[in-house]
Amino acid sequence: MDSDIVIFWCVLFYALAGIVITLRRARGGARGWLVLYLAILLVDVVGKLENRSAYIYAAAAIWLFFVLLPGLIGKLYQRRFLQQQYAVAFRLARMVSWLHPADGWRQQPQIIHALDLAQRGEMDEAVAILQRFQNVKSLMGTAAMINLYRLTDQWKELLAWHARYSEEIDRHPQLLPTVLRALGETGDLRGLVELYDRHQQQITKLVPSTSRDLCRLMLFVFCGRRDLAERLFFGGTLSILPAATRAFWLATADLAAGASESARHQLELLLPAADPPTRLSIQRRLTQPLVPASTLDAPAASVIASAALEQGHEESFGAQPSLFSGQARATQILVALNLLMFAAELRFGGSRNPEALYRLGGMFPSAVRAGEWWRLMASLFLHFGVLHLAMNMLALWLLGPFVEYALGFRRFLLVYLLAGIGSMAVVMVFASGPDGEQLTVGASGSIMGLVGATAALMLRGWLREKAQSARKRLIAAVLIVALQSIFDSLVPQVSMTAHLSGAIIGFTATMLLRDRLTS
């Protein structure tokens, strides 16, 4: 496999995908990311047209250091921010601002520094920093003002500000959780439910998923639904929130539901260890009673039920278990076997040595027809070079845990091996003449089987429960198959037959098996 060709197409795909996603989500903002993606695309295409490998590798390096790296650091930043570890979040935000100084990242560390100061009790300094953004017309300026009102517990003032700049929420829906909270804090439950309902489509598309769940949290707690809030906290995306924050919001739900005595006791227990901003919020709860959720009417209950159903769908069909979780044992075993076999390749002659690959079990049609059927399975665990192994193992890491979570250990292994062995058998059947007698190795057929399995699971979820999250993931799976087919047609060394047959087998097998996905 020519690494130049593979890297070119990978960079091209990620650059184009980045442009599309940026245009869809940013609505005219995030110009810095757009310029960066266009620059990567230009360098990559020029490298291909001029047949200069250095340009293609330069485009890949730019993507790695200025897209992937800040993206990974940004995920760490989001986690530390939600955990209210503002000192660490500040350092991470500053690192991203060095790699990508545009689109507000240059100002983001200042806002996080203000939150850190407030947490440490230096409220005057924090307020002074945030007030500098008062006349800044940007996402960062809007975020700074919202945080200023939140830290100082000025919810009516926040709503007055929002009334003047409501278009900012339409442009930046990630700010919705705080506005929803402001409506709940001021007792406007009808307004809270109506705002959530009006922006429900935007909320379901918010990235990261914690932003969606923060919106749902505000709806659930101020409407007295402790049971739904607990689902977000225990096993949901908001489980990373500090224990004291979770307790505060559960007590809020109890207050809204009318369990005042229990809620007050919980809040009084939190008060001694609370930081200054949280102390203000607790004192507000203890002195200003919430509007009871019993005042909500049937249409409001319908909005809450719809949000709860969507949450359930995302828990089932949008789940993304980690490779290192207990729900991905089979995936871990498969990754380990592939790595062990690659080590064996290196030991017995090299991963690009056809003779070594043949001895270890590479699929060679005439050998299989002669009775060596074991090669159909052994070849799934062999790879031609480090790049081939890395691409397949990355795909297995991303796809395996979810399919295993949905099917279980045994059914997952069945689908993986059926797709892999089946795709190798199809390649053997279609091999004819001297040109067909080629050594074939790799887990690609099995990996595409997992793509097909994901499509089957999502199709079943869409047909069974009309789950929007299943529909989105189904479209993504279909796009992967389509893009893989295009890639296969452009790169002669890659077998389209193995990939398409693996996807079809994985899809068919999964449609015949039971899954564990329920909302």
C-alpha positions, 0 to 999 in steps of 0.5 A, a space after each residue: 500500500 502506497 503511504 503517499 496515496 493513503 495519506 493524501 486521501 485521508 488528509 483530503 477527507 478530513 479537510 473537506 469534512 472539517 470545512 463542512 462541519 465548520 460551515 454547518 455549526 459555526 454559522 459564519 463564525 470560526 473563520 480561523 478553523 475554516 481558513 486552516 482547513 482550506 490551507 491544509 486542503 490547498 497544500 495537500 492537493 498541490 502536493 498530489 498535482 505536483 507529485 511532491 510527497 513533501 507537500 502531502 506530508 506537510 499537509 498531514 503535519 499541519 492537520 496533526 499539530 493544528 487540528 487534531 492536537 488542539 482538538 484533543 486538548 480542547 476535549 481535556 479542557 471541556 472535561 476540566 471545565 465541567 469538573 470546575 477545575 478552572 486552574 487546569 482548564 486555564 492552562 489547557 485553554 492557553 495551550 489551545 490559544 497558542 495552536 489556534 489563536 483565532 475564533 476566540 481562543 485568544 480570549 478564552 483563557 481570560 474568562 477561565 482565569 476569571 472563573 478561577 479567581 471567583 472560585 478562590 474568593 477573589 470576586 472583585 478581580 473576577 468581575 473586573 476581568 469579565 467586565 472588559 468584555 462588555 462591549 465585545 460583539 463576539 461569542 467570547 464577549 457573550 460568554 463573558 457577560 453570561 458568566 458575569 451575571 451567573 457568578 454574581 447571581 444576577 439572573 434578572 439582569 441576565 434575562 434583561 441582557 438576553 432580551 436585548 441580545 437574543 440573536 446571540 443565542 440563535 447564533 451560539 446555542 451553546 449558551 442556552 443552558 445558562 439562559 434556561 437556568 436564568 428563567 428557572 431561577 426567576 420562576 418563569 417555568 413557562 418561559 423555560 419550557 417554551 424556550 427549550 421547546 423552541 430550540 429543541 432541534 438546535 439542542 439535539 445538535 449541540 456538540 459536545 453532548 454535555 451541552 445538550 444534557 446541560 439544557 436537559 438538566 435545567 429543564 428537568 430540575 426546575 420542573 421537579 424531575 429528579 428521576 430524569 436528572 439522576 439519569 444524566 448524573 449517574 451513567 450519563 455525560 454529566 457524571 463528570 460534574 463534581 459531587 457537590 454540584 450534582 447534589 445541588 441540582 438534585 436538591 433543586 429538583 426536590 425543591 421544585 417537586 415540593 420536597 422542601 424539608 429534604 432539599 433544605 437539609 441537603 443544601 445546608 450540608 453543602 453550604 460549609 464547603 461551597 466556594 463563593 459563587 456556589 454559596 450564593 446559589 445555595 443561599 438563594 435556594 434557602 431564602 427564595 422558594 422556587 415556583 412549584 412544578 405542579 403549576 405546569 400544564 399538559 403541553 409543558 409535560 409533553 415537552 419534558 416527556 419528549 426531552 426524556 425520550 430523546 435522552 433515552 434514545 441517545 443513551 442507547 443509540 448514541 453510546 460510545 463506550 471506551 475501549 478500556 471499559 469492561 464492555 469492550 473485552 472482545 475488542 481488547 482481545 482482538 486488538 491484542 491479537 493483531 498486535 501480537 501477530 504484527 510482532 510475529 511478522 517482524 520476528 519472522 521476516 518483516 511485515 512487508 515480506 510476502 514470504 513471511 506473511 504467507 508462512 504466518 497465514 496470509 490468504 492465497 487463493 490457490 492455497 485455500 483451494 488446496 485445503 488450507 482453509 485456516 488461512 481465511 481466518 489467520 489472514 484477518 490478523 496480519 497486516 502489510 506495514 505499520 500504516 495498514 495496522 494503524 488504520 485498522 486498529 484505529 477503526 477497531 478502537 472507534 467502532 468495536 466498543 459500541 457494536 460489542 456494547 450493543 450485541 454482547 461479547 459472543 455475538 460481537 465476535 460472531 459478526 466480526 469473524 463472519 464478516 472477515 472470513 466471509 470477505 476473504 472467501 468472496 475475494 478468493 471466489 472472485 480471484 481468477 487467472 494469474 492476476 487473481 493469485 495475490 496474497 491478501 491480509 488485513 482486518 479491513 473486511 471485519 472492520 467494514 463488517 462492524 460498519 455494516 453492523 452499526 448500520 443494521 443496529 441504527 436502522 433497527 432503532 430508527 424503524 423500531 423507535 423513530 430515534 433521531 440519534 439512530 437516524 444520524 448514526 445510520 447516515 454516518 455509517 452509510 457515508 463511511 461505506 460510500 466514502 470507503 468505496 470511492 477510496 477503494 476505486 481510486 487506490 488500486 492496492 485496496 480491495 473494494 470486494 473485501 470491504 463491500 462484502 464485509 459491510 454487507 455480511 456484517 449488516 445481514 448478520 446483525 439484522 438476524 441477531 438480537 441486540 441490547 439497545 433499548 431506550 
